[in-house]
Every structure is written in structure tokens, then in C-alpha cells.
């Protein structure tokens, strides 16, 4: 029971639609129909065809202009017979049950007759029967695998059956194709001249261009000869300055014939002898700007260029302009690419330099060893340490020491974003995924493909993001927010945190499975107060750096300032030291940084409450008096010798502090200040 609808619109058969039992075919103007008729006289849902009781049936869906079958309007359900022609607006649908009979004489004549009636109503005259029958012939498909013959076969100049315009168009097509493939300006100019000398009534010419960076009103003398050719003479004779200036400024082509007596248009040599009987000049335009011209001339009265030659030269000039524009664009892109590559190399060098960890203490030596062991692996790294110790620098050191050093290093702070924004930053989003998502955005995972992704403050990630993040860590593909396409990336993840993840896991704030997935390789970065021998080295490092950035020439630190730096507790770690030195470099008035230039805080360190040694953990036998002496000394140093402030921190009276200072003989260790109160 398979049948077909052969669809004809206007004077041509356009499509064949297969009718399948069990499927209803709808016809109408709406795009949701199986057969769409784009005509205002067709209703949105005009008619339908379906199989019932072993017979294909046509039903009109109460259309506005009705459905015609065999010259009769369709009322209710009407059975179809092979060869029936259905008329809906301007479309005709021939119903057949065999494709080999899709164009029988009966159907062809019937369709032609209906087509005549429609065209007589709309146009007012009947079309020629031969034209109608030729339009109804079955379509023919020709396959071509090789290049078009217009670009391969040379034209037969003696062929009188091909009009001159057709020959010129074919030559222009081939010439334009070849110009687009030339690698430089000189080859473009030479090829254009060869085509012009072959196709026009001239025997010499040149392509002249203004310098690339030319500005101002152009003169003929500003033009540079890019290429020149001459058939009958040994050299090309330059265009007159008047004619060149006119074409450059007016932007119009000029054809001058029989110009022997016109000195302004003639082509002359250095001795003033005429060398042209006819001259042709066409501007090379890029938009509205004339960047050069093509100059052609004939030296014999046997060759006289005509307006068709001028049109051909104009067309070649336009193609030359386009080829030059593309070459200039390619050159600019190559130059920009070279500059960007140099910038990338410099940035990588700078990032690599900034990732060098400063410090030669034993704790930092251990960090260096752990970085060297972790770098060659693909395993996830968990970097732990207080805020400001340089966890990102350690992550950069791992990246630039790894095989992924040529890939991107992408860093994201998980604590700085809300849950929704963090998901978008990690995985990206599609346009319209949420309010404000006006464009597609790739996430950090995609941006870090073939490189390293560092996630700082991983402990601040919400449980729902943790689950999706864990899945990606396991190697599964992910989708952008609001998208359905699966994305796979090759990324090494380095996580960093200053939180106690074990405690968060026990309290249910951090997923246990994610903890074990992250806790493959661990690097602990010590606090600055636990590597005091690095303080002086870091201070000189930052002094040199900020001297360069600010243009100052501070020599060093005073001994008192160095002692002050070394005995400070540094609750903000290396970040605080960096900021203290930067402020001192900017505000210092002497040639050396003094104690008064150092702005230190009174904040307690993050680990003050847990640093008293106990048995089994570096315990050192000492008396309570000695511990009190050390604590008072450290407090006085942190306040810069301000006794009132130190007494307030210690929770004792000023007089009590004075007695303890005398008892422990601490005056000799206090830095001298103008006012210790």
C-alpha cells in the first residue's frame, strides 16, 4: 500500500513524498506540516492524506480556499486513484503508486492542463505547451568530480560561436581565481598584467601602488611601480603625472585614444618622444580609497582599446585590490601572531619566574623536594597551609616543572563566588541558561585543557558542586550549565585549602569520597613564623622587586629594622611581609628602611593557640618564668616597644609590666623608639 505524491509548484516538479501506511500526511502553510506549501492562499492546516480500509484517502481540513481533486472541490473523505492530481493553491500533487509511472502521459497532460488554467487566471495568457512539457520532464543529475573547465581549459580565440563578453567573463573568472592564490604583491601585479596584455588591445602596462603607510593628498609621483611589462618595446614608459594624479584623486577610470597631440595624457620617454597612441588607466580601489592604479597603453595604431577593454581592466583592478587586501590582512595576522607568540613566551617566562619559591630554610627545602616528586605525575595534588603562605606559588611551581608546562595554568578561588556562579565558572554556561547569560561561556575546566587547574579554598565548595566536581575528577564528561553537549577535558587538578578538611569530613561539611580523591599527593607549606630564617631573604627579594617597580633606589634595611622583621610573628605570612615591604619602599624617606617605616599589626597568628610544645611533639624542658619572659618579650616586640599597648594585650597593669621587664632584664632587647609611652 506504499504510494507517492509527486509535487509540482508553478511550472516545475519539485519533490517526491513517500506515503507510508499508518502515518497521516498533513499539507498546509505552517512549517509543522509534512508537506509545506508557501502560498498565502493555502491555509495553515489545509488538508491531510491517510490510509483507511486499504485505500488512501484525501480530506480537506475546512481550508479557506478549498482543495481541488480532478476539477472538483473535496467534500468530506475522498478516495485517491493512481494518476489523480490534487490542486492546493499554486501547488499540484500527483498521486501515484509506482515511481516509474510518476510522469506518465496522462499525469503530465493533466498537470499541464491544470497548470494552464492557473496561469491563465493569474497572468491572463496561456503558456506555450512546449515550455510546459519541457518543465515536466524528469530531472537530470550530473556529477562532477574534477575542477571546473573554466579554470582548466584555455579559450579558443578562433571560436566565433562564443561571444566576446563570454570569453572575457571566462578569462576574468580564471584570472580572479589565480590572483587569490598568489603569495605576494609582486606576483599578483605580474599575473594581472599578463592577463590584461593577453585580453585587451594594448602592448605595455604597469601596476603602480601608493606606499602602505601613505597619508595625505596623493600625487602621481608618489606611486611606486610594482610590476611592468612591455611586448613591443624593451621598457615600460611611466604614466604622465597629470593623468596619474587625476585618476588617484577622482577615482575614475580613463580611456584616451589617439592622444599623440595631448601631452598631458601621452606617454613620453625622458627625451620627450611619444610612445603611445592610446592610454587606459583604471584605479585600484579598496572601498572608497584609491591605493593605486593600472596603467596600460598601445604603441601602434593597429591596437586601439575600446570601452570593453576598459570594463575588463576595471574588473581586473577590483580583483587586484581584493588580492592586495587579503595579502595585507595575512601579513597583519602573521605580524600579530608573531607578536602574540612573543608575548606568550614572555608571560610564561614571567609566570615561571614568579613561581620560583624564595627561601632556603629546611622547611622550604622539604617543599622543593615534594614539588619535584609531584610534578612529573598526573595525580591530584592537595596543597595545605595558612592564608598567605604562597600556596599558589607552589601550585605554579608544580605546573611549570611538569610535562604540562606548555599548557595553560588556570586559577580559581572557590570562596569568592556564590554556588551558582562557581558552577558557571567551573563548567561554563550556554546562552540563556540563567538571567544575564547573554553569550556562551567556556568554564575553567575547558580553559585549562591540556594544562593545570588550581582550585584555591577548595573547602569552601558547596556539597552540590562537590558532587559534580568529583565526577569530573573521575574522568567523566560534563555539560555546561543549561547545555546538553558532553565535554571531555584533560586537566590536572591542584587543590589548596587552609581549612582542616578532616574535621570538615567528620562534621559532614566536606564529602568523604572527594577528600580521598584529592588527598593523593599532599604538600604542606609552612607558616612564615616557622621559617624565620627566610624572613630576611624574602625582605631583600621584595625590596629589589619594588625598587624596580617604583623607580626608587633604597639600599637595604637598618639592623634594627631587620631585627624587627625577624622577630615579628607574621600572622599574614608572606603576603603580609610583601605588603609591609611595598609600603616601606613607597614611604621611606632615608636611603635605608628603618623601623619607623614598617607598619606591623597586632593581630594574633592563626596558630598561636596551638604552638605550645607538648611531650612527643618537639617538647623543650623550660620553666614557667622562662616562658613568661619569652612571651612578654615577643609582645613588646610586636607592639614596637609600646608598653601601654603590651600591658593591654597581656591583661596586666602597666606597673606590673614594668616590674616584669626589670625582673627579666628585657630593656636591652627592646628596639628604640621616639616614644615608648
Secondary structure, DSSP 8 states (H G I E B T S, - for coil): --EEEEEEETTEEEEEEEE-TT--EEEESSTTSSEE---TTS-TT-EEEEEETTEEEEEE-S-SS--EETTEE--SEEE--TT-EEEETTEEEEEES-GGGTT-HHHHHHHHHHHHHHHHHHTSS---HHHHHHHTS--------S--GGGTS---TT-TTS-HHHHHHHHHHHHHHHHTT-SSHHHHHHHHHHHHHHHSS-SEEEEEE--TT--SS--GGG-EEEEEEESSSSS-----HHHHHHHHHH---EEEES-TT-TTTS-B-TT--B--SEEEEEEEEETTEEEEEEEEEE-STT----HHHHHHHHHHHHHHHHHHHHHHHHHHHHHHHHHHHHHHHHHHHHHHHHTS----SHHHHHHHHHHHHHHTS-S-EEEE--TTS-HHHHHHHHHHTSTTTTS-EEEEEGGGS-HHHHHHHHH-B-TTSSTT--S-B--HHHHTTTSEEEEESGGG--HHHHHHHHHHHTT--B--BT----B----EEEEEESS-HHHHHHTTSS-HHHHHHHTTEEEE---GGG-GGGHHHHHHHHHHHHHHHHT----EE-HHHHHHHHHS--TTHHHHHHHHHHHHHHH--SSEE-GGG--------TTGGG-S--TTSS-----HHHHHHHHHHHHHHHTTT-HHHHHHHHTS-HHHHHHHHHHHT-GGGS---S---
